[in-house]
Amino acid sequence: MPSIQPGEWKITTKTIMNGAVGQTSVRARCFTAEQARDTATTFGPQFGTVNSTCAAPAVEATARTLKWRLECRGQLNMDVAASFDFESDTRYRAAIASKAEMGGQVVSNTTTETEGERTGDCAR
């Protein structure tokens, strides 16, 4: 299971939604020691749906990678797959692909590319 160093991280995210490239966003995130140790939970799927049921996510982890897939069915059908590559304990890259359908029509087809880099200790 990968782990990262706790502290302040710079997270850069680029999203392509339905073919349109969105603005790149950069934000800071503080990871606690517990979050840094438990990357499967920290970087795992977070979901909440109404009128849809989600299967337990399929998760695969190695010393350097974390991959998961989440499928939900119901009023809104969703498939989300993520692949994280922890290049070191101070840097990672990720790709998350999600597709949502309602009534047989695709309502969202999104790819998100994320990079994280530790910048120092968290501000107190």
LOMAR-884805 format. One record per residue (C-alpha): residue in one letter; x, z, y. Coordinates in steps of 0.02 Angstrom, whole numbers, padded with zeros to 5 digits, always signed. Layout:
<rs>
AXZY/...
</rs>
This chain:
<rs>
M+00000+00000+00000/P+00075-00048+00168/S+00103+00082+00303/I+00148+00071+00486/Q+00226+00188+00611/P+00103+00293+00710/G+00105+00269+00898/E+00052+00149+01034/W+00030-00031+00980/K+00002-00192+01078/I-00135-00292+00990/T-00148-00477+01036/T-00304-00567+00975/K-00353-00751+00981/T-00527-00803+00923/I-00599-00973+00881/M-00789-00967+00871/N-00888-01118+00814/G-00741-01228+00859/A-00717-01159+01035/V-00554-01069+01072/G-00585-00905+01162/Q-00469-00816+01281/T-00323-00722+01206/S-00346-00536+01231/V-00213-00402+01235/R-00253-00218+01220/A-00166-00057+01177/R-00215+00047+01026/C-00149+00216+00974/F-00133+00242+00786/T-00127+00421+00725/A-00013+00472+00580/E-00166+00474+00465/Q-00222+00299+00519/A-00044+00233+00498/R-00033+00301+00320/D-00206+00238+00267/T-00198+00054+00316/A-00333+00007+00191/T-00459+00111+00289/T-00384+00077+00462/F-00381-00112+00440/G-00521-00126+00312/P-00693-00197+00346/Q-00810-00101+00459/F-00987-00157+00442/G-01164-00111+00478/T-01307-00231+00449/V-01494-00228+00472/N-01602-00309+00336/S-01447-00360+00237/T-01356-00278+00092/C-01167-00281+00078/A-01072-00274-00085/A-00923-00157-00095/P-00776-00248-00016/A-00648-00325-00132/V-00478-00256-00080/E-00303-00307-00136/A-00145-00223-00072/T+00041-00238-00103/A+00186-00151-00018/R+00176-00280+00123/T+00002-00356+00122/L-00180-00306+00131/K-00320-00428+00090/W-00505-00395+00083/R-00669-00488+00071/L-00843-00429+00115/E-01005-00517+00069/C-01176-00469+00136/R-01343-00547+00089/G-01516-00531+00163/Q-01592-00585+00328/L-01414-00623+00384/N-01289-00685+00254/M-01110-00645+00299/D-00943-00682+00218/V-00789-00604+00297/A-00612-00618+00229/A-00454-00543+00302/S-00269-00558+00264/F-00142-00440+00342/D+00046-00464+00329/F+00143-00308+00377/E+00309-00389+00421/S+00384-00217+00453/D+00318-00043+00493/T+00316-00094+00677/R+00239-00268+00667/Y+00095-00355+00580/R-00001-00519+00584/A-00178-00546+00524/A-00307-00682+00502/I-00492-00643+00486/A-00620-00777+00445/S-00806-00743+00456/K-00957-00851+00427/A-01136-00798+00457/E-01293-00890+00404/M-01476-00858+00440/G-01614-00959+00358/G-01485-01076+00282/Q-01411-01119+00454/V-01236-01070+00507/V-01252-00959+00660/S-01070-00910+00674/N-00906-00977+00604/T-00761-00876+00675/T-00575-00863+00645/T-00477-00723+00726/E-00288-00714+00730/T-00211-00547+00774/E-00035-00484+00801/G+00012-00302+00819/E+00176-00233+00881/R+00224-00051+00905/T+00275-00018+01086/G+00311+00170+01083/D+00230+00338+01069/C+00048+00365+01115/A+00012+00426+01290/R-00056+00603+01285/
</rs>
